[in-house]
Amino acid sequence: MIGSAVWQGPAGGTVGGVVTNLGEKTEQTATGRPGSHVPARVPQRPTGLPECPGAQPRPVGLAMHHGQADLLGVVCSLMAQAGLPGPPASAEFTVVRPTDDQILENATGAGVPPGTWPRGDLVPDVPHKAVCAFTTGAVADVPAARGGPGPGQAHAASCPGRRSGVGPLPRGDAPGR
């Protein structure tokens, strides 16, 4: 399962990153909102790469954006492989995507917590991250579905319906023992 997620996940992340980037650029063109320079500063800080006053190099920002999307695609693929596919899982993943951004941006001092952002920056960021998460999830679900039900789905099928008190599968029946 992990091996599959490691090689399948970046495909979903790449598609999610590209779709998000296109959506962001379209929105910024329509609204006049400038692109963020924060993502480029994240790798510049710990590596000692020079920071430019004002605008940061676009290739560095794109590398950070797509690198994160590809790595987080592995997490999304793991979710699908484990038996957490579809829109509900993508909604859960929508929290993971901006959380990753915030950890890296705040840990390096390149960014500040979203609660301090101007609304004009915060409001469009949330839908863009949701687009990334749902696109990544849709792509990650395809190869996971070909592998059959994941462990979580197999466990749920052993006791169908919404029930409380369903314990874990016996150790001998659990995958990966």
Backbone hydrogen bonds in HBPLUS format (Angstrom, degrees):
<---DONOR---> <-ACCEPTOR-->    atom                        ^
c    i                          cat <-CA-CA->   ^        H-A-AA   ^      H-
h    n   atom  resd res      DA  || num        DHA   H-A  angle D-A-AA Bond
n    s   type  num  typ     dist DA aas  dist angle  dist       angle   num
A0005-ALA N   A0001-MET O   3.01 MM   4  6.25 160.6  2.05 148.4 153.8     1
A0006-VAL N   A0002-ILE O   2.90 MM   4  6.13 151.3  1.99 151.6 159.4     2
A0007-TRP N   A0003-GLY O   3.32 MM   4  6.63 153.2  2.40 146.7 151.6     3
A0008-GLN N   A0004-SER O   2.82 MM   4  5.84 151.0  1.90 152.6 162.1     4
A0009-GLY N   A0005-ALA O   2.79 MM   4  5.13 153.2  1.86 132.3 140.1     5
A0011-ALA N   A0008-GLN O   3.15 MM   3  5.72 138.6  2.33 113.0 123.6     6
A0012-GLY N   A0009-GLY O   3.06 MM   3  5.41 115.6  2.49 108.7 122.6     7
A0013-GLY N   A0009-GLY O   2.99 MM   4  6.28 162.7  2.02 155.8 161.5     8
A0014-THR N   A0010-PRO O   2.80 MM   4  5.86 152.9  1.87 142.7 149.2     9
A0015-VAL N   A0011-ALA O   3.08 MM   4  6.34 169.4  2.09 151.9 153.9    10
A0016-GLY N   A0012-GLY O   2.85 MM   4  5.99 166.4  1.87 151.9 156.5    11
A0017-GLY N   A0013-GLY O   2.79 MM   4  5.88 154.6  1.85 144.8 152.0    12
A0018-VAL N   A0014-THR O   2.92 MM   4  6.13 161.1  1.96 153.3 157.8    13
A0019-VAL N   A0015-VAL O   2.96 MM   4  6.11 173.6  1.97 157.7 159.6    14
A0020-THR N   A0016-GLY O   2.97 MM   4  6.01 158.4  2.02 143.0 149.7    15
A0021-ASN N   A0017-GLY O   2.87 MM   4  5.99 160.3  1.91 145.2 151.1    16
A0022-LEU N   A0018-VAL O   2.93 MM   4  6.16 162.0  1.97 154.1 158.5    17
A0023-GLY N   A0019-VAL O   2.96 MM   4  6.17 158.1  2.01 146.2 152.6    18
A0024-GLU N   A0020-THR O   2.78 MM   4  6.03 159.4  1.82 156.2 161.9    19
A0025-LYS N   A0021-ASN O   2.97 MM   4  6.14 165.6  1.99 150.2 153.9    20
A0026-THR N   A0022-LEU O   2.96 MM   4  6.12 154.5  2.03 145.1 152.5    21
A0027-GLU N   A0023-GLY O   2.90 MM   4  6.09 165.4  1.92 150.1 154.2    22
A0028-GLN N   A0024-GLU O   2.80 MM   4  5.99 162.1  1.83 153.3 158.7    23
A0029-THR N   A0025-LYS O   2.95 MM   4  6.04 149.7  2.04 140.7 148.4    24
A0030-ALA N   A0026-THR O   3.02 MM   4  6.25 157.8  2.07 148.1 154.1    25
A0031-THR N   A0027-GLU O   2.83 MM   4  5.99 155.9  1.89 153.6 160.3    26
A0032-GLY N   A0028-GLN O   2.76 MM   4  5.21 138.7  1.93 133.1 142.5    27
A0041-ARG N   A0038-VAL O   2.89 MM   3  5.21 128.0  2.17 109.1 123.6    28
A0042-VAL N   A0039-PRO O   3.29 MM   3  5.43 139.2  2.47  98.8 109.2    29
A0045-ARG N   A0041-ARG O   3.00 MM   4  6.05 155.0  2.06 156.2 157.7    30
A0048-GLY N   A0044-GLN O   3.01 MM   4  5.68 124.8  2.33 141.9 150.3    31
A0060-VAL N   A0057-PRO O   3.14 MM   3  5.55 126.3  2.44 107.4 120.0    32
A0061-GLY N   A0057-PRO O   3.23 MM   4  6.60 160.7  2.26 152.9 158.4    33
A0062-LEU N   A0058-ARG O   2.86 MM   4  6.07 165.0  1.88 161.4 165.3    34
A0063-ALA N   A0059-PRO O   2.91 MM   4  5.99 155.0  1.98 140.7 147.9    35
A0064-MET N   A0060-VAL O   2.99 MM   4  6.20 155.9  2.05 146.3 152.6    36
A0065-HIS N   A0061-GLY O   2.89 MM   4  6.10 166.8  1.91 151.2 155.2    37
A0066-HIS N   A0062-LEU O   2.85 MM   4  5.96 175.0  1.86 155.9 157.4    38
A0067-GLY N   A0063-ALA O   2.79 MM   4  5.63 147.3  1.90 137.4 147.8    39
A0068-GLN N   A0064-MET O   2.97 MM   4  6.04 165.7  1.99 150.1 153.2    40
A0069-ALA N   A0065-HIS O   3.11 MM   4  6.29 159.3  2.15 140.8 147.1    41
A0070-ASP N   A0066-HIS O   2.90 MM   4  6.04 159.2  1.94 146.5 151.5    42
A0071-LEU N   A0067-GLY O   3.00 MM   4  6.21 166.4  2.02 151.0 154.6    43
A0072-LEU N   A0068-GLN O   2.84 MM   4  5.95 165.5  1.86 156.5 160.9    44
A0073-GLY N   A0069-ALA O   2.90 MM   4  5.96 127.2  2.18 134.4 148.3    45
A0074-VAL N   A0071-LEU O   3.10 MM   3  5.52 143.1  2.25 104.7 114.0    46
A0075-VAL N   A0072-LEU O   3.04 MM   3  5.05 117.4  2.44  94.7 109.5    47
A0076-CYS N   A0072-LEU O   3.04 MM   4  6.41 162.0  2.07 152.5 156.7    48
A0077-SER N   A0073-GLY O   2.83 MM   4  5.98 153.5  1.90 143.5 151.3    49
A0078-LEU N   A0074-VAL O   2.84 MM   4  6.07 152.7  1.92 146.2 153.6    50
A0079-MET N   A0075-VAL O   2.98 MM   4  6.31 152.3  2.06 147.0 154.4    51
A0080-ALA N   A0076-CYS O   3.07 MM   4  6.43 160.7  2.11 148.5 152.5    52
A0081-GLN N   A0077-SER O   2.79 MM   4  6.02 165.6  1.81 156.6 160.8    53
A0082-ALA N   A0078-LEU O   2.88 MM   4  5.96 148.7  1.98 145.9 153.7    54
A0084-LEU N   A0079-MET O   2.78 MM   5  5.05 150.8  1.87 146.8 146.0    55
A0083-GLY N   A0080-ALA O   3.13 MM   3  5.25 148.2  2.23 101.0 110.6    56
A0152-GLY N   A0082-ALA O   2.83 MM  70  5.96 166.1  1.85 159.4 160.7    57
A0089-ALA N   A0086-GLY O   3.10 MM   3  5.59 119.1  2.48 112.5 125.9    58
A0090-SER N   A0086-GLY O   2.97 MM   4  6.25 155.7  2.03 151.3 158.9    59
A0091-ALA N   A0087-PRO O   2.83 MM   4  6.02 149.2  1.92 152.3 159.6    60
A0092-GLU N   A0088-PRO O   3.12 MM   4  6.46 149.8  2.22 139.4 147.1    61
A0093-PHE N   A0089-ALA O   2.84 MM   4  6.14 154.8  1.90 147.9 155.5    62
A0094-THR N   A0090-SER O   2.90 MM   4  6.10 129.0  2.16 137.0 150.2    63
A0095-VAL N   A0092-GLU O   3.14 MM   3  5.75 153.0  2.22 112.3 119.1    64
A0096-VAL N   A0093-PHE O   2.93 MM   3  4.94 118.9  2.32  96.4 112.4    65
A0097-ARG N   A0093-PHE O   3.15 MM   4  6.48 158.6  2.20 163.4 165.7    66
A0099-THR N   A0095-VAL O   3.28 MM   4  6.23 146.7  2.40 140.1 149.7    67
A0100-ASP N   A0096-VAL O   2.96 MM   4  6.17 155.8  2.02 156.8 161.1    68
A0101-ASP N   A0097-ARG O   3.35 MM   4  6.70 161.6  2.38 145.3 149.6    69
A0102-GLN N   A0098-PRO O   2.91 MM   4  6.15 166.1  1.93 150.6 153.9    70
A0103-ILE N   A0099-THR O   2.91 MM   4  6.14 158.2  1.96 152.7 158.3    71
A0104-LEU N   A0100-ASP O   3.13 MM   4  6.34 177.0  2.13 158.3 158.3    72
A0105-GLU N   A0101-ASP O   2.82 MM   4  5.94 170.4  1.82 161.0 164.4    73
A0106-ASN N   A0102-GLN O   2.93 MM   4  5.71 162.0  1.96 141.6 147.2    74
A0107-ALA N   A0103-ILE O   2.89 MM   4  5.78 153.9  1.96 143.9 152.1    75
A0108-THR N   A0104-LEU O   3.18 MM   4  6.18 148.0  2.29 141.0 147.4    76
A0110-ALA N   A0105-GLU O   2.91 MM   5  5.05 121.8  2.26 156.1 164.6    77
A0111-GLY N   A0105-GLU O   2.89 MM   6  4.66 151.3  1.98 122.9 118.2    78
A0109-GLY N   A0106-ASN O   3.20 MM   3  4.96 147.6  2.31  94.0 103.6    79
A0116-THR N   A0113-PRO O   2.91 MM   3  5.80 167.8  1.93 129.2 133.3    80
A0117-TRP N   A0114-PRO O   2.97 MM   3  5.14 162.7  2.00 111.5 117.3    81
A0121-ASP N   A0118-PRO O   2.89 MM   3  5.54 155.5  1.95 119.9 127.4    82
A0122-LEU N   A0118-PRO O   3.09 MM   4  6.38 158.7  2.14 150.7 157.5    83
A0123-VAL N   A0119-ARG O   2.92 MM   4  5.68 171.3  1.93 151.4 154.0    84
A0125-ASP N   A0122-LEU O   3.13 MM   3  5.23 123.4  2.47  99.8 114.7    85
A0128-HIS N   A0124-PRO O   3.26 MM   4  6.41 158.8  2.31 148.6 154.8    86
A0129-LYS N   A0125-ASP O   3.00 MM   4  6.24 156.6  2.06 152.2 157.8    87
A0130-ALA N   A0126-VAL O   2.99 MM   4  6.26 150.6  2.08 148.8 157.7    88
A0131-VAL N   A0127-PRO O   2.88 MM   4  6.13 155.8  1.94 150.5 156.2    89
A0132-CYS N   A0128-HIS O   3.07 MM   4  6.34 158.0  2.12 144.6 150.3    90
A0133-ALA N   A0129-LYS O   2.92 MM   4  6.17 162.1  1.95 147.6 152.2    91
A0134-PHE N   A0130-ALA O   2.87 MM   4  6.05 172.5  1.87 158.5 160.0    92
A0135-THR N   A0131-VAL O   2.93 MM   4  5.91 157.0  1.99 146.8 153.6    93
A0136-THR N   A0132-CYS O   2.90 MM   4  5.96 166.3  1.92 150.3 154.9    94
A0137-GLY N   A0133-ALA O   2.87 MM   4  5.97 157.8  1.92 144.9 151.9    95
A0138-ALA N   A0134-PHE O   2.95 MM   4  6.06 157.1  2.01 141.3 146.9    96
A0139-VAL N   A0135-THR O   3.09 MM   4  6.36 159.5  2.14 151.6 156.5    97
A0140-ALA N   A0136-THR O   2.87 MM   4  6.04 160.1  1.91 151.5 157.9    98
A0141-ASP N   A0137-GLY O   2.89 MM   4  5.96 143.7  2.03 147.4 156.0    99
A0145-ALA N   A0141-ASP O   2.89 MM   4  5.92 152.9  1.96 147.9 153.9   100
A0146-ARG N   A0142-VAL O   3.31 MM   4  6.64 146.5  2.43 144.5 153.1   101
A0147-GLY N   A0144-ALA O   3.11 MM   3  5.32 137.6  2.30 100.3 111.8   102
A0148-GLY N   A0145-ALA O   3.12 MM   3  5.37 163.9  2.14 111.1 114.5   103
A0153-GLN N   A0150-GLY O   3.06 MM   3  5.25 115.1  2.50 102.4 117.8   104
A0154-ALA N   A0150-GLY O   2.88 MM   4  6.14 159.9  1.92 160.1 166.8   105
A0155-HIS N   A0151-PRO O   2.93 MM   4  6.11 156.2  1.99 147.2 153.5   106
A0156-ALA N   A0152-GLY O   2.95 MM   4  6.18 158.7  2.00 144.6 150.6   107
A0157-ALA N   A0153-GLN O   2.89 MM   4  6.10 150.0  1.98 146.6 154.7   108
A0158-SER N   A0154-ALA O   3.23 MM   4  6.46 129.7  2.50 136.3 147.9   109
A0158-SER N   A0155-HIS O   3.10 MM   3  5.25 138.6  2.27  99.6 111.3   110
A0159-CYS N   A0156-ALA O   3.19 MM   3  5.59 155.5  2.25 108.2 115.4   111
A0173-ASP N   A0170-PRO O   2.80 MM   3  5.36 145.2  1.92 119.0 129.7   112
A0174-ALA N   A0171-ARG O   3.25 MM   3  5.25 149.0  2.35 100.6 109.4   113
